[in-house]
Amino acid sequence: MSTVPPGTPCWADLATPDLTDARRFYPELFGWTGQVTPEPEAGGYTVFLLDGRPVAGAGPPAIPDQVPIWSTYLATDDAELVAGRVERAGGQVVVPPFEVFDKGWMAVFADPAGATFSVWQPLAMAGAEVFNVPGAMSWNELVTPDPEGAKVFYELVFGWQPDDQAVGAMTYTGWRLGTQIVAGMMPPLAGDFPADLPAYWTVYFAVADADAAAARASELGGTILVPPRDIPAGRFAALRDPQGALFSVIDLGP
């Protein structure tokens, strides 16, 4: 079983052309240790552990020209069912459901605006086992130019209900599943990100100090895309790793 309910983010992994450097950069930034999958077909896929418990993964790109990217995985108990819902809702099945050794089933999809996300149907591997502590995934967010279209799509696929809040001049959406807010959505912010960036899902990792984490990422060869700033949830920064993969860090406070 997954450690979280179906429709909730349960895992994140990085597709990168330089897996060796990822195994250097992220452990030094987050205190992770790497556990390389022994099967040759896995291409060196690495499970990152925090105090011995899985928190994220990294592997080679699925296609040669794929840009380095962190992917959000949503838990499901039926990947085939989700694939059908995605197609009926106007999305795309990028990679149909397939079995990952004895670990589980996964699939990759794109919403109508082009944001890609994955699902994980667990067997031997539940997904991440720890969240919301420094070094673990703490938030997942869709950045899209079509929030209204996303509201229709994700409700049809996962049953999410939008919970809109005004944050300054912007509308921020929390995705509500039952009584829980499980993820978020916002429009692209002018000036912070490249204007031609398509819709995308981004992963936030909790840290004890966002300023120190951003500075450390820069020392290790990464780039500070959005310098540390305060938002209602805490203090965050948007970063790129040395290969260009985008991720964020956030200090959630006490």
Buried (B, 14 or more C-beta within 10 A) or exposed (E): EBBBBBBBBBBBBBBBBBBEBBBBBBBBBBEBEBBEBEEEEBEBBBBBBBEEEBBBBBBBBEEEEEEBBBBBBBBBBBBEBBBEBBEEBEBEBBEEBEEBBEBBBBBBBBBBBBBBBBBBBBBEBBBBBBBEBBBBBBBBBBBBEBBEBBBBBBBBBBBBBBEEEEEEEEBBBBBBBEEEBBBBBBBBEEEEBEEEEBBBBBBBBBBEBBBEBBBBBEEBBBBBBBEBEEEEBBBBBBBBBBBEBBBBBBBBEE
